[in-house]
Amino acid sequence: MDSLLEIKIALHFKGTEITYGKFALGTERQTALDTFNLLKGRMEHSATCMIQMVLTHEVAGLPIPLATIFCNLKELKENVAIISKEIFRISKLEESGMSAFE
């Protein structure tokens, strides 16, 4: 059974994590990883990068992290545009009967 892949967006502030957004990327693991690898940001948390983006997949209903980046507001804006563009591109491919790998 295929598991759902998502990108979760959370703000880290004063020791708390506030999740405030998710993008569903479907069930194609490689397509989701390729999309995530296009995103701007860095692997390490810093004072200027308090927004966390995590690529997860579900196993038995629990989200399992596959990759994580931290970004600032400018990078988040770019990342939302990248994710939206990729979701649109993939949905158009599926609509035409092609896979994202063709």
Buried (B, 14 or more C-beta within 10 A) or exposed (E): EEBEBBBBBBBBEEEEEEEEEBBEBBBBBEBBBBBBEEBBBEEEBEEEBBBBBBBBBBEEEEBEEBBBBBBBEEBBEBBBEBBEEBBEEBEEBEEEEEEBEE
